[in-house]
Amino acid sequence: MELRVLSLYPEQMNIYADRGNIVFLQRRCEWRGIDFSHAGAGPGEVVDPGAHDLFYVGGGQDRDQRMVAAEMVASKREALAAAIADGAVLLAVCGGYQLLGHSYQLDEEKLPGLGLADLETVRQPGARLIGNVAIEVDLGPGPRLLAGFENHGGRTHLGPGAQPLGRVVAGNGNNGKDGFEGVRRDNLIGTYLHGPLLPKNAWLADHLIALALERRYGARPELEPLDDAFEAAAHASARAAAGI
């Protein structure tokens, strides 16, 4: 088996060490004897919806989002929508998450979004939402905890057609008010948790790997267990930092 991963705008949308998410996926595949291929698609580059099974968009500052927003909608939106409809996995973190929605309002400027999730993000006056965060999610077979770090000035509000990724246990989440964090739709996940997310939550990495392989090979594989002592310690530390 081979996990085929495509990073969108890896040069522009890469802060908070979130490239570590890709490295972590690669290692967990290699340790199990699963081949791993990774490519990037930047400005002007076309995306083939069938060539990859896991798509990744990292975080970026406002200036980076301004650089890629309209170009991403024009050159990649149709392909990404087709891939998701066909069962591909998409993980979008922080700035990438904000661009999944309809738009991102920055003062007088409105950045276009991909429209792949029913949400809007608005940069509002006031302090940034910064700190350690923990959320309870249920991706099957039961609820589990995700822990990470958030640092965002935008407030994201889910529309009636959106399902949150999880419920905030500690931290601010999407907007610091409604108690929700992230968004999920089919195999699409958007979240503000970074720092990076997957090394602190190895179970989520394995969940995404299994979903992506299922799309390629028609059945969800039983992934070989790994010695996750270091990963468990990283998760425990992230939980503790969030006060859990």
KEZANU-114241 format. One record per residue (C-alpha): x, y, z. Coordinates in pm, whole numbers, plus 50000, padded with zeros to 5 digits. Example, Ala and Ser with C-alpha at 12.3 -4.5 7.8 and 13.67 -1.06 7.14 Angstrom:
<atoms>
512304955050780/513674989450714/
</atoms>
This chain:
<atoms>
500005000050000/501015036049949/499785067750115/499715096149864/499775130750020/499555165049860/500385197150048/498725228549917/500945259549911/503645243650129/505915273950101/503275300250173/501115281750427/503625268250675/504035283651018/503875270651376/505955239851276/502925224351108/505145207950847/505775183351128/502345168851052/503615156150717/506795141850870/504735124051133/502435108250873/505485096850679/507145080750981/504005062051087/503655048050738/507325038450710/507325020851046/504474999050918/505984991750577/503495014350397/504975034150109/504655071850134/504675097749860/504425135149914/504105163649668/503285200549683/501005222349474/501715259449479/500495289549281/499415281048929/499815243548974/496885221248885/495545195149128/494505160749002/491675149549235/492485112849184/496265113949221/496345118449600/494235105749887/495205129750166/495335167250108/496895191150359/496725228850404/498835243950680/498655276750863/499635310650732/499665346450846/497225371550700/499665382150429/500145345950323/496395340250309/496015371350096/498605357149856/496905323749804/493145328149869/491865339049529/494405318049340/493435286949537/489745292049465/490435297649095/492905269449035/492185242549294/488655245549433/486945223849172/489505195849203/489405196049583/485625194749586/485715164849350/488325147149561/486345151649883/483155139749716/485085108549614/486225101149970/489605118349989/490865131650321/491545168750369/493195182650682/493335220650710/495005237651006/494555273251133/494885296350829/494095267450599/491005260250806/489805296150769/490045293250391/487765262650384/484745284850441/482875309950231/485105339650314/487495355450563/486675391750649/489825411850722/488735446950818/487445461650488/488865433250280/487065400250222/489195370750116/487355344249915/487145309250058/486895275149900/483305270550015/484005234350111/482535239450459/479635261050577/481525286650784/482615322850789/485625338450958/485835374751067/488785393551212/487215412451501/488705438551733/490125424652053/492815401352174/493955371251974/492745337452094/495995322152214/496805292952437/496705255752495/493435239152402/491765205552437/488615193752261/486465162752281/485795146851943/483965115851826/485295101951501/484375066651605/484075043751786/483725067752082/484765101852215/488455110052247/490505140652331/492575162052095/495115185652249/497105213452087/497775250552071/495755278851917/496815313451803/494305331451582/492835366051548/489935354751332/486675342851482/485095314051294/481335308651301/479785276651169/476685278350955/473635255850993/475105231250745/478345226250937/479285201051205/481975210751455/485015188851490/484585188551866/483485204452190/485915227252373/487075212952706/489785239052761/490735269452556/488815291652316/488015271752004/486425286951696/485425320251846/485735318652224/481965319152271/479995289952130/482075261652280/482905245351946/486225239151773/486945231151412/484695216551147/484185182350992/482405170950679/482815135750542/486615131050547/487335168350567/488675182250896/489465218550974/490915229251307/492825256851485/494955231451674/498565232551570/502045232251708/501895206551526/498675187051574/499415151251474/502545143351681/500515153351989/497585131451881/498925100051717/495515083451708/494225110751476/497175105751240/496365068651220/492695076451163/493555098850866/495985073250723/493355045850740/490705067750575/493065077350293/494135041250229/490505030450231/489775054849950/492625040849740/492185003649810/488475000149884/488704987150241/489915003350561/493094985650675/493824974151027/496964994051099/499704975851286/500054988951644/503215008651714/505225015152028/503755049352104/505465056752434/506895089852311/503655099052138/501645091352452/504005113452652/503595141752400/499815138752423/499895138152803/502095169052806/499735187452569/496745177752784/498515189353097/499415222452934/495705227452865/494895219353228/493415184953160/
</atoms>
